[in-house]
Amino acid sequence: MGEFELIDRYFKRPTTRAVLGVGDDCALLQPTAGMQLAISSDMLVEGRHFFADVDPSTLGHKALAVNLSDLAACGARPLAFTLALALPRVDEIWLAPFSRGLLALADSHGCELVGGDTTQGPLNICITVFGEVPQGQALLRSGAGAGDDIYVSGTLGDARLALDAIRADLALPAELLQDLRHRLEQPTPRVALGLALRGVASAAIDISDGLTGDLGHLLKASGVGATVDASIAMNLIAVRAHSTWANGLFSHEKLLQCVLAGGDDYELAFTAPVAARDAVQLASHQTQTPITRIGQVEAEPGLRVVDDQGRTLQFKAASFDHFA
């Protein structure tokens, strides 16, 4: 099978939102009047971002999910995406489920595949996603103010527990490992929540490289600091992990590290004024997304992590850095 037959068989589809999609030199997008385009790119490299034996269907899902998570953090509605795909060889047994997983998530968010590129080489997936947001309503990292509440969506730490368990070949209960791997390999992009938080949240960021590191980026962009309650954050890890910890498989310190600096969560961390607490809870209810208030923004720069007695923990964690 040649390059263009591969594209036609697995990735070429009619478009309804794009003016022109796959098959020409460029795709054509027409933003809605009064809207701004939101654009983000993410690359997944075999051996760096995923294991070689990962289910190709879940890999297709994750490749797009991590990009949709960026749109969610901006409060943007997905429009379209491009796919640049390097393959060692044409493998239809791999391509069929990969494209199914990719396009199933795309369809669920009305996000059309409109172009890209294919080449031969080490397995590498690069997606650029396009969304739209009303002029002046995008959620940014730079809007947090002293006194604002800090929230996170969903659960944290599960994906990192899965990664560590796989690497160490831990003998976890099969159902637990399956649940943890699901969080690692099929994250849920919080697009609906991002849309619901427009006009409510003062700042937002998606948690891809760990809570404390990514929250630190938000605080720096906003010129503020914050205190996070570790005892509340610890409740965000999966209940199953708590029962496992009680059985001695994971220490408290290990779980805390995963929650605060694990990465691969693809949840939203955001800030909002105290007066917006009811609006935040309404957004949670409307989108059926769990939200937890974990701290408060402060004027003093820096991020402080405290225990349930208010004592500062000596915990330092930067965002994951591919070149550090």
Secondary structure, DSSP 8 states (H G I E B T S, - for coil): --HHHHHHHHT----SSSSB-TTSSS-B----TTEEEEEEEEEEEBTTTB-TTS-HHHHHHHHHHHHHHHHHHHT-EEEEEEEEEEESS--HHHHHHHHHHHHHHHHHTT-EEEEEEEEESS-EEEEEEEEEEETT----SS---TT-EEEEES--SHHHHHHHHHHHT----HHHHHHHHHHHHS----HHHHHHTTTT-SEEEEESS-HHHHHHHHHHHHT-EEEEEHHHHGGGS-HHHHHHHHTTSS-HHHHHHHHHH-----EEEEEE-GGGHHHHHHHHHHHT--EEEEEEEESSSEEEEE-TTS-B---------TT-
